[in-house]
Each structure stands twice: as C-alpha cells, then as structure tokens.
Amino acid sequence: MNNLIILPLVLPLLAGILLIFFNKNIRIQRWLSGIASFAAIIISAILVQTVHENGIQTLELGNWKPPFGIVLVADMYSSLLVLTTSIIGFTTLLFAFTTINVEREKFYFYSGVQFLLLGVSGAFLTGDLFNLFVFFEVMLMSSYMLIVLGSTKAQLRESMKYILVNVISSALFVIAVAYLYAVTGTLNMADLSVRISEIGQSGLITVISILFLIVFGLKGALFPLYFWLPGSYQAPPSVVTALFGALLTKVGVYSITRIYTLIFTHDQAFTHQILAWLAALTIIFGIIGSIAYWDIKKIVIYNIITAIGVIIFGVAANTETAIEGSIYYLVHDMIIKGALFFIVGTIIAITGTSNLRKMSGLIASHPFLGWLFFIASLSLAGIPPLSGFVGKLKIVQGGFEAGEYTIALIVLLSSLLVLYSVMKIFINGFWGEPIKDFKPKVGSIKGMLIPTVMLIALSIGYGFGVEWLSPYITQAADTLLDPSIYIQAVLKE
C-alpha cells in the first residue's frame, strides 16, 4: 500500500511527458491533463485516508534503507497539502480551458502545469533535504516557462527578475545543504533531527538554520525577501498567477514549517523569535501593499504576502493551538487564493483592465460573479463561519498562549484591513453606477465560473465542516509538535 505515495508524482510526470507529443492537438491535451489531474485528486484523497487510518506512510526507493537511500514520507501534513495541490491543479486547468489562448496552449502550457504539480507534490512528500532541492528545481523550471509563455513585454521584464532571484536562492540552498551535511553527515530529515540533538553544536547549527530561513524566506516571500513577488505574479495571465499564488509560496512555507518543527528545534528561543517578528513584518507590509494599490490583481497578490505572515506566526508560536491554526489556515489560503485569482481573471476578461478606477457597477450585469467575490472576500478575512475563521482564531489564541501578545493583536487587526482591501474591489468595481455604454469584452463567462464555484463551495464546506476535519488537522499537528513520531516512522527506531 506504500506504493500509493509515489502515484501523486508518477501521474503528473507521465502526463507531462505524454502531453509534449500532442502539443498541436489542443483537444487531446485538455482531456489528458484534465483526466490526470482528476485522478490525482482521487489518489491523494485515498492517501490522506490511508495515513489517517494507518499512520505515516513511507516508501524506500530502490529498497535502500534510510538514512542512506531516498525515502518518500507521507504524514498527515504533507498528505493534506498534496490533496489541496491536486484540487488547485484540476480547477486551474478548468479555468485555463476558457481563458488561455491557443498559442499558449500549443507551446506546452499543459505540460508545464503538470511538471509544476510534480515539483510541488514532490517537495511535500520527500523525506530528504537534497531531494527537496531537486523538486524545488522541477517546480521552478516549470514556473520559468509558464511565467514567460506568451512573451509580452511585462512577462519578459518580470521573468528576468523572477529567474535571477530564484537562481540566487537555489545557489544558497545548495550551500546551506552542503554546510549541514558537513556538520551532520546526513541529509535525511528524520536522521538530521536525531544527529542535531546529539552533536550539541548549537551555535553553528543555528547559523545554518538562519541560512535555510533566508533560502525558504526568498521562495516563500517572507519579509524582507518578498520584493520580487508582486511584479512577477502580476505579469502572466490570471490562470498562471492563480497557480503560483495558491501553490509556489506555500512550498516555501511548508519547508520553513518542516525544518523548524523537525530539524532545527535546538534553539527555539532564538530562531522562533526571529521567525515571529519576520512574520509580523510580513503581515504589516502585505497589508500596506494591498491597501495602497488600485490594481485588483496587485491587491490580491499583496494579500498572499499577508497570509504567509499569518501562517508563519502560527509556526513561530509553536503551541498546539497555533500549529493547528497554521495548518487550517494554510489549506484555507491555498483554496481561497485560487478562487480569488479566478474571479480577478474573470473581471479582467469582462472589463479588459485590472485598474479599479476604470470599472464600476459590474454587479448589474454579473450579479452571480459579484456575490461569489463577496463570499470569497469574507472567507479571506476570516469572517465566521467561513474557512479562514478557525485557522486565524487558533493562531491568535496560540499566540496569546505563547506570550506573543503584540503579534497576535497584529494578526487580529490584519483581518479588518484585509477585509477593507478586498471590499474596496467590491464597492468600487461591483457596486455603484455601471459605466455608460459598457460592453463586456467576452460573451459567456460560464466556463470561468465553474472552477470558481468549485473552490468557493469547497471553502464554505471547509468552514462548516471543521468538526469533521478536526481529527485530520490534529493528527497533522501532532506530528509537527512531536518529531519522534516522524523519526520513528522513517528510521523504524
């Protein structure tokens, strides 16, 4: 049954390769990519249930025992994220079918999406730091292609910055891995946890842990390393931005969470305090950006940064309640950011602009879209009983338990300011008098609404189904809070 772990990686790999040979046949590309992504949802759901019933699942590739061989590890935390990734991948493809032009489709768009999903899922499932780097590179190479596909001036300009930042962070990643291997003699995450607790070189290990924080902070858009994100995510089409916003930064967040709960637990008074204040500054600067801009895409992009800060603060507080809140909020944010970028993409398709000052009264012609956006906005801000509420409440509660009163209040205040930033879109874009002689740039938007409705419905269900989800989230939190569960499952000790 452990072979189930590799299927979320094999499916997008085979689909991505196969799609290359059908680059001129758009119909076959759509069917193949859609079937592969839907199958990935089913397999990921089975994996989540298997982990829930039987505990952490591991797969030793080539039958090499850890820490010497490559091992894939599916605990509840990684399994939930793989399932969410599969859902985002499938809905993104549905949105792409009606929004991506034929020229982009012919130039391997669907292959690029499948390879990106492979990299993201692989990063969640690997139990080895070097293979985490490998899957990061698979993900990033796919994102390089997707960000530049279409070759508009803005895409080419921003892609240079995006690639440069990620090349530098990848080089730092290799250096950090080399230092850690030199000190410990291993790169298996479970074995690293054991070795670091034994060797006692806390000062040197702390320096290496900060180097990893810089690496994953760059990839996850943590303050002050988020500078590349707003421009890079604004340049490509909205469907690509949705995929990036929902998934890419979350891999950086996952990596920070994993290493600071499993590997670098030796000096939490220092490392987690740094993490907490970086999280607070990330929230503050994300809020400032989302309030300052009148570009609807930029507003939602800066809200990605705010959410990163909220999730990371839950990790930094490191109480049971805060960790549970962080997991709740991470899954919620992946879903709701996908939905919001779909809505933003639909608005841009209708109006031909992302400038909020050039649109008004859209609710008169598109009431269903308006109310979808309203629900998504409430969920994003954490208004009960929608999906963002429980996660944010637990993070704030966990912050108070950890004595981080100031930052917990910042998280609490951020909900109001996030709501203000997205309500600005609703009030100015949907409410008010319709623009005279306004003619929508597209005819029917039904194809765009289907994946949006799916994610909004999932977000509502996630909020109302907290009691049903609670055992899964608690199981994920238990593994993060008690590294010995993970270590024992991997090393069989």
C-alpha positions as CSV (number, residue, x, y, z in Angstrom):
1,M,0.0,0.0,0.0
2,N,3.0,2.3,0.5
3,N,3.4,2.4,-3.3
4,L,0.4,4.8,-3.2
5,I,2.8,7.6,-2.1
6,I,4.6,7.7,-5.4
7,L,1.4,7.9,-7.6
8,P,0.9,11.7,-7.0
9,L,4.4,12.1,-8.5
10,V,4.2,9.5,-11.3
11,L,0.8,10.8,-12.6
12,P,1.9,14.4,-13.5
13,L,5.3,13.1,-14.7
14,L,3.8,10.7,-17.2
15,A,1.0,13.2,-18.2
16,G,3.6,16.0,-18.7
17,I,5.8,13.8,-20.9
18,L,2.8,12.5,-22.9
19,L,1.4,15.9,-23.5
20,I,4.6,17.1,-25.2
21,F,3.8,14.7,-28.1
22,F,0.3,16.3,-28.6
23,N,1.3,19.9,-28.5
24,K,-0.6,20.7,-31.7
25,N,-3.8,18.9,-30.7
26,I,-5.5,21.1,-28.1
27,R,-8.5,18.8,-27.6
28,I,-6.3,15.8,-26.6
29,Q,-4.1,18.0,-24.4
30,R,-7.2,19.2,-22.5
31,W,-8.6,15.7,-22.0
32,L,-5.3,14.2,-20.9
33,S,-4.4,16.9,-18.5
34,G,-7.9,17.0,-17.0
35,I,-8.1,13.2,-16.5
36,A,-4.6,13.1,-15.0
37,S,-5.4,15.9,-12.6
38,F,-8.8,14.5,-11.6
39,A,-7.2,11.1,-11.0
40,A,-4.5,12.8,-8.8
41,I,-7.3,14.2,-6.6
42,I,-8.8,10.7,-6.0
43,I,-5.3,9.2,-5.3
44,S,-4.4,12.0,-2.9
45,A,-7.7,11.6,-1.1
46,I,-7.1,7.9,-0.7
47,L,-3.5,8.7,0.6
48,V,-5.0,11.1,3.2
49,Q,-7.4,8.4,4.4
50,T,-4.7,5.8,4.5
51,V,-2.4,8.0,6.6
52,H,-5.4,8.8,8.9
53,E,-6.1,5.1,9.5
54,N,-2.6,3.6,9.4
55,G,-0.3,6.4,10.4
56,I,2.7,7.8,8.5
57,Q,3.4,6.0,5.2
58,T,7.0,5.7,3.8
59,L,8.4,4.4,0.6
60,E,12.1,3.5,0.3
61,L,13.1,3.8,-3.3
62,G,15.3,1.0,-4.5
63,N,14.9,-0.7,-1.1
64,W,17.7,1.4,0.3
65,K,17.1,1.9,4.0
66,P,17.1,5.4,5.3
67,P,19.2,7.4,6.0
68,F,21.2,6.1,3.1
69,G,18.6,5.9,0.4
70,I,15.9,8.2,-1.0
71,V,12.7,8.0,1.0
72,L,9.2,9.4,0.4
73,V,7.3,10.2,3.5
74,A,3.5,10.9,3.7
75,D,2.5,12.2,7.1
76,M,-0.9,13.9,7.5
77,Y,0.5,17.4,7.0
78,S,2.2,16.6,3.6
79,S,-0.8,14.4,2.5
80,L,-3.3,17.2,3.1
81,L,-1.2,19.6,1.1
82,V,-0.8,17.1,-1.7
83,L,-4.6,16.7,-1.8
84,T,-5.1,20.5,-1.9
85,T,-2.5,20.8,-4.6
86,S,-4.3,18.3,-6.7
87,I,-7.6,20.2,-6.3
88,I,-5.9,23.5,-7.2
89,G,-4.3,21.9,-10.3
90,F,-7.6,20.5,-11.5
91,T,-9.6,23.7,-11.1
92,T,-6.8,25.7,-12.7
93,L,-6.9,23.5,-15.8
94,L,-10.7,24.0,-16.0
95,F,-10.2,27.8,-15.8
96,A,-7.4,27.6,-18.4
97,F,-9.7,25.8,-20.9
98,T,-11.7,29.0,-21.4
99,T,-9.1,31.7,-20.7
100,I,-5.7,30.6,-22.2
101,N,-5.3,31.4,-25.9
102,V,-4.5,28.7,-28.4
103,E,-0.9,30.0,-29.0
104,R,-0.1,29.4,-25.3
105,E,-1.8,26.0,-25.4
106,K,0.3,24.9,-28.4
107,F,3.5,25.9,-26.7
108,Y,3.3,23.2,-23.9
109,F,1.2,25.1,-21.4
110,Y,-0.4,21.9,-20.1
111,S,2.9,20.1,-19.9
112,G,4.3,23.0,-17.9
113,V,1.3,22.8,-15.4
114,Q,1.8,19.0,-14.9
115,F,5.5,19.4,-14.3
116,L,4.9,22.2,-11.8
117,L,2.4,20.0,-9.9
118,L,5.0,17.2,-9.9
119,G,7.6,19.6,-8.3
120,V,5.1,20.9,-5.7
121,S,3.8,17.4,-4.7
122,G,7.4,16.1,-4.6
123,A,8.5,18.8,-2.3
124,F,5.7,18.0,0.1
125,L,6.4,14.2,0.0
126,T,10.2,14.0,0.1
127,G,11.9,13.0,3.3
128,D,15.3,14.2,2.2
129,L,16.7,17.7,2.0
130,F,18.7,17.3,-1.2
131,N,15.6,15.8,-2.9
132,L,13.6,18.8,-1.6
133,F,16.1,20.9,-3.6
134,V,15.6,18.7,-6.7
135,F,11.8,19.0,-6.5
136,F,12.1,22.8,-6.0
137,E,14.1,23.0,-9.2
138,V,11.5,20.9,-11.1
139,M,8.8,23.3,-9.8
140,L,10.9,26.4,-10.6
141,M,11.8,25.3,-14.2
142,S,8.2,24.8,-14.9
143,S,7.3,28.2,-13.4
144,Y,10.0,29.9,-15.6
145,M,8.3,28.5,-18.7
146,L,4.8,29.5,-17.5
147,I,5.7,33.0,-16.4
148,V,7.3,33.8,-19.8
149,L,4.8,31.9,-22.1
150,G,3.2,34.5,-24.3
151,S,6.2,36.8,-24.5
152,T,4.5,40.0,-23.6
153,K,6.8,42.9,-22.7
154,A,5.8,42.8,-19.0
155,Q,6.3,39.0,-18.8
156,L,9.8,39.1,-20.3
157,R,10.8,42.0,-18.0
158,E,9.5,40.4,-14.8
159,S,10.7,36.9,-15.7
160,M,14.3,38.2,-15.7
161,K,13.9,39.3,-12.1
162,Y,12.0,36.2,-11.1
163,I,14.6,33.8,-12.6
164,L,17.5,35.8,-11.1
165,V,16.1,35.7,-7.6
166,N,15.4,32.0,-7.8
167,V,18.8,31.2,-9.2
168,I,20.4,33.0,-6.3
169,S,18.1,31.3,-3.7
170,S,18.8,27.9,-5.3
171,A,22.6,28.5,-5.0
172,L,22.1,29.5,-1.4
173,F,20.1,26.3,-0.9
174,V,22.9,24.1,-2.2
175,I,25.4,26.0,0.1
176,A,23.1,25.5,3.1
177,V,22.7,21.8,2.3
178,A,26.5,21.4,1.9
179,Y,27.2,23.1,5.3
180,L,24.5,20.9,7.0
181,Y,25.9,17.7,5.5
182,A,29.5,18.7,6.5
183,V,28.4,19.1,10.1
184,T,26.0,16.1,10.4
185,G,26.9,13.7,7.7
186,T,23.3,13.1,6.6
187,L,20.5,14.8,4.6
188,N,17.6,12.6,5.6
189,M,15.3,14.8,7.6
190,A,14.5,12.3,10.3
191,D,18.1,11.4,10.7
192,L,19.1,15.1,10.8
193,S,16.7,15.6,13.7
194,V,18.5,12.8,15.6
195,R,22.0,13.9,14.7
196,I,21.5,17.6,15.6
197,S,20.1,16.7,19.0
198,E,23.2,14.6,19.6
199,I,26.1,16.7,18.4
200,G,25.4,19.8,20.5
201,Q,27.0,22.4,18.2
202,S,24.1,24.8,18.8
203,G,25.8,28.0,17.6
204,L,26.9,26.6,14.3
205,I,23.6,24.8,13.7
206,T,21.7,28.0,14.5
207,V,23.7,29.9,11.8
208,I,22.9,27.1,9.3
209,S,19.2,27.3,10.3
210,I,19.1,31.0,9.6
211,L,20.7,30.3,6.2
212,F,17.9,27.9,5.4
213,L,15.4,30.6,6.6
214,I,16.9,33.0,4.1
215,V,16.5,30.4,1.3
216,F,12.9,29.4,2.1
217,G,12.1,33.0,3.0
218,L,13.0,34.0,-0.6
219,K,10.9,31.2,-2.0
220,G,8.0,31.8,0.4
221,A,8.0,35.6,0.1
222,L,8.8,36.3,3.8
223,F,9.8,39.9,4.8
224,P,12.0,41.4,3.6
225,L,12.5,38.9,0.8
226,Y,9.1,39.3,-0.9
227,F,10.2,42.2,-3.2
228,W,10.2,40.0,-6.3
229,L,6.7,38.7,-5.9
230,P,4.2,41.5,-6.7
231,G,5.7,42.3,-10.2
232,S,6.4,38.7,-11.1
233,Y,2.9,37.4,-10.2
234,Q,1.2,40.3,-12.0
235,A,2.9,39.8,-15.4
236,P,1.5,36.4,-16.5
237,P,-2.2,35.6,-17.3
238,S,-4.5,35.3,-14.3
239,V,-4.7,31.5,-14.5
240,V,-0.9,31.3,-14.1
241,T,-1.0,33.8,-11.2
242,A,-3.7,31.6,-9.6
243,L,-1.5,28.6,-9.8
244,F,1.6,30.5,-8.5
245,G,-0.3,32.3,-5.7
246,A,-2.0,29.2,-4.4
247,L,1.0,26.8,-4.6
248,L,4.5,28.2,-5.1
249,T,4.9,30.4,-2.0
250,K,3.2,27.6,0.1
251,V,6.1,25.3,-0.7
252,G,8.4,27.8,0.9
253,V,6.0,28.0,3.9
254,Y,5.8,24.2,4.1
255,S,9.7,24.0,4.1
256,I,10.0,26.5,6.9
257,T,7.4,24.7,8.9
258,R,9.0,21.3,8.4
259,I,12.6,22.3,9.2
260,Y,11.7,24.4,12.2
261,T,9.5,21.7,13.8
262,L,11.6,18.6,12.9
263,I,15.2,19.6,12.3
264,F,16.1,22.9,14.0
265,T,14.4,22.6,17.3
266,H,17.6,23.1,19.4
267,D,17.4,26.8,20.0
268,Q,13.8,27.9,19.7
269,A,14.1,30.9,22.0
270,F,16.3,32.5,19.3
271,T,15.1,31.0,16.0
272,H,11.4,31.1,16.6
273,Q,11.5,34.6,18.0
274,I,13.2,35.8,14.7
275,L,10.5,33.9,12.8
276,A,7.7,35.5,14.8
277,W,8.9,39.1,14.1
278,L,9.6,38.4,10.5
279,A,6.0,37.0,10.3
280,A,4.7,40.2,11.9
281,L,6.6,42.5,9.4
282,T,5.4,40.3,6.5
283,I,1.8,40.9,7.6
284,I,2.3,44.6,8.0
285,F,3.9,45.2,4.6
286,G,1.5,42.9,2.9
287,I,-1.4,44.9,4.3
288,I,0.2,48.2,3.3
289,G,0.6,47.0,-0.3
290,S,-3.0,45.6,-0.5
291,I,-4.5,48.9,0.8
292,A,-2.2,51.2,-1.3
293,Y,-2.9,49.7,-4.8
294,W,-5.9,50.2,-7.1
295,D,-5.0,47.3,-9.3
296,I,-7.2,44.4,-8.4
297,K,-4.6,41.8,-9.3
298,K,-2.0,43.6,-7.1
299,I,-4.4,43.8,-4.2
300,V,-4.9,40.1,-4.1
301,I,-1.2,39.4,-4.7
302,Y,-0.3,41.5,-1.6
303,N,-2.8,39.5,0.3
304,I,-0.7,36.4,-0.5
305,I,2.1,38.1,1.5
306,T,-0.1,38.9,4.4
307,A,-1.3,35.3,4.6
308,I,2.3,34.0,4.6
309,G,3.0,36.1,7.7
310,V,-0.1,34.8,9.5
311,I,0.8,31.1,8.7
312,I,4.4,31.5,9.7
313,F,3.4,33.2,13.0
314,G,1.5,30.1,13.9
315,V,4.6,28.1,13.4
316,A,6.7,30.5,15.4
317,A,4.3,30.5,18.4
318,N,4.8,26.7,18.4
319,T,1.9,25.8,20.7
320,E,-0.5,23.0,19.9
321,T,-3.3,25.5,19.1
322,A,-1.1,27.7,17.0
323,I,0.3,24.8,14.9
324,E,-3.3,23.5,14.3
325,G,-4.3,27.0,13.3
326,S,-1.4,27.3,10.9
327,I,-2.4,24.0,9.2
328,Y,-6.1,25.1,9.0
329,Y,-5.1,28.5,7.6
330,L,-2.5,27.1,5.1
331,V,-5.1,24.8,3.4
332,H,-7.7,27.5,3.5
333,D,-5.4,30.1,1.9
334,M,-4.5,27.8,-1.0
335,I,-8.2,27.3,-1.8
336,I,-9.3,30.9,-1.4
337,K,-6.4,32.4,-3.2
338,G,-7.1,30.2,-6.2
339,A,-10.8,31.3,-6.2
340,L,-9.9,35.0,-5.8
341,F,-7.5,34.9,-8.7
342,F,-10.1,33.1,-10.9
343,I,-12.5,35.9,-10.0
344,V,-9.9,38.6,-10.8
345,G,-9.1,36.9,-14.1
346,T,-12.9,36.9,-14.9
347,I,-13.2,40.6,-14.1
348,I,-10.2,41.4,-16.3
349,A,-11.7,39.3,-19.1
350,I,-15.0,41.2,-18.8
351,T,-13.6,44.7,-18.5
352,G,-10.3,44.5,-20.3
353,T,-8.5,46.1,-17.4
354,S,-7.3,45.5,-13.9
355,N,-7.5,49.1,-12.9
356,L,-10.2,49.5,-10.3
357,R,-10.8,53.1,-11.2
358,K,-11.8,52.1,-14.7
359,M,-14.7,49.8,-13.7
360,S,-17.9,50.2,-11.8
361,G,-21.4,48.6,-11.3
362,L,-20.4,45.2,-12.6
363,I,-23.0,43.6,-10.3
364,A,-25.7,44.9,-12.5
365,S,-24.5,42.7,-15.5
366,H,-22.8,40.0,-13.5
367,P,-24.6,39.6,-10.1
368,F,-23.5,36.0,-9.5
369,L,-19.8,36.9,-10.0
370,G,-20.3,39.8,-7.6
371,W,-21.7,37.7,-4.8
372,L,-19.1,35.0,-5.3
373,F,-16.4,37.6,-4.8
374,F,-18.2,38.9,-1.7
375,I,-18.2,35.4,-0.1
376,A,-14.6,34.9,-1.1
377,S,-13.7,38.2,0.5
378,L,-15.4,37.3,3.8
379,S,-13.6,34.0,3.8
380,L,-10.2,35.6,3.1
381,A,-10.7,38.0,6.0
382,G,-11.6,35.1,8.4
383,I,-15.2,36.1,9.0
384,P,-17.1,33.2,10.7
385,P,-18.3,30.6,9.8
386,L,-16.2,30.6,6.6
387,S,-12.9,28.7,6.1
388,G,-10.5,31.4,7.2
389,F,-12.1,31.9,10.7
390,V,-11.0,28.8,12.6
391,G,-7.4,28.9,11.4
392,K,-6.9,32.6,12.3
393,L,-8.7,32.2,15.6
394,K,-6.4,29.3,16.6
395,I,-3.3,31.2,15.5
396,V,-4.3,34.2,17.6
397,Q,-5.2,32.0,20.6
398,G,-1.9,30.2,20.2
399,G,0.0,33.5,20.0
400,F,-1.6,34.5,23.4
401,E,-0.7,31.1,24.9
402,A,2.9,31.7,23.8
403,G,3.0,35.2,25.3
404,E,3.3,36.9,21.9
405,Y,0.5,39.4,22.6
406,T,1.7,42.1,20.3
407,I,2.0,40.0,17.2
408,A,-1.3,38.1,18.0
409,L,-3.0,41.5,18.0
410,I,-1.4,42.4,14.7
411,V,-2.8,39.1,13.2
412,L,-6.2,40.1,14.7
413,L,-6.1,43.6,13.3
414,S,-5.0,42.3,9.9
415,S,-8.4,40.6,9.4
416,L,-10.1,44.0,9.4
417,L,-7.5,45.5,7.0
418,V,-7.6,42.5,4.7
419,L,-11.4,42.9,4.6
420,Y,-11.0,46.6,3.8
421,S,-8.6,45.9,0.9
422,V,-10.9,43.4,-0.8
423,M,-14.1,45.3,-0.1
424,K,-12.5,48.2,-1.9
425,I,-12.8,46.0,-5.0
426,F,-16.4,45.1,-4.3
427,I,-17.5,48.6,-3.5
428,N,-15.7,50.3,-6.4
429,G,-15.8,47.5,-9.0
430,F,-19.2,45.8,-8.4
431,W,-21.2,48.4,-6.6
432,G,-22.1,51.9,-7.9
433,E,-23.4,53.1,-11.2
434,P,-22.5,50.9,-14.3
435,I,-20.2,52.7,-16.8
436,K,-22.2,54.2,-19.7
437,D,-22.1,52.3,-23.0
438,F,-20.1,49.5,-21.2
439,K,-19.7,46.4,-23.4
440,P,-18.2,43.2,-21.9
441,K,-15.0,42.1,-23.7
442,V,-16.2,38.5,-23.6
443,G,-19.5,36.8,-24.1
444,S,-20.3,34.0,-21.7
445,I,-18.3,33.6,-18.6
446,K,-19.8,30.2,-17.5
447,G,-16.6,28.3,-18.2
448,M,-14.7,30.7,-15.9
449,L,-17.4,30.4,-13.1
450,I,-17.4,26.6,-12.9
451,P,-13.9,26.2,-11.3
452,T,-14.5,29.4,-9.2
453,V,-17.8,27.9,-7.8
454,M,-16.0,24.6,-7.0
455,L,-13.4,26.4,-4.9
456,I,-15.8,28.7,-3.2
457,A,-18.1,25.7,-2.3
458,L,-15.0,23.9,-1.0
459,S,-14.1,26.9,1.1
460,I,-17.6,27.1,2.6
461,G,-17.6,23.3,3.2
462,Y,-14.2,23.6,4.8
463,G,-15.6,26.3,7.2
464,F,-18.8,24.4,8.1
465,G,-17.0,21.0,8.3
466,V,-14.5,21.9,10.9
467,E,-15.7,19.2,13.3
468,W,-15.3,16.5,10.6
469,L,-11.9,17.8,9.6
470,S,-10.6,18.3,13.1
471,P,-9.2,14.7,13.6
472,Y,-7.1,15.1,10.4
473,I,-5.7,18.5,11.4
474,T,-5.0,17.3,14.9
475,Q,-3.1,14.3,13.5
476,A,-1.0,16.6,11.3
477,A,-0.3,18.9,14.2
478,D,0.7,16.0,16.5
479,T,3.5,15.0,14.0
480,L,4.8,18.6,13.9
481,L,4.7,19.0,17.6
482,D,6.4,15.6,18.4
483,P,9.2,14.9,15.9
484,S,9.7,11.4,17.4
485,I,6.5,10.3,15.6
486,Y,8.1,11.2,12.2
487,I,11.5,9.9,13.2
488,Q,10.2,6.5,14.3
489,A,8.1,6.1,11.1
490,V,11.0,6.9,8.8
491,L,14.0,5.3,10.7
492,K,11.9,2.5,12.1
493,E,13.5,3.0,15.5
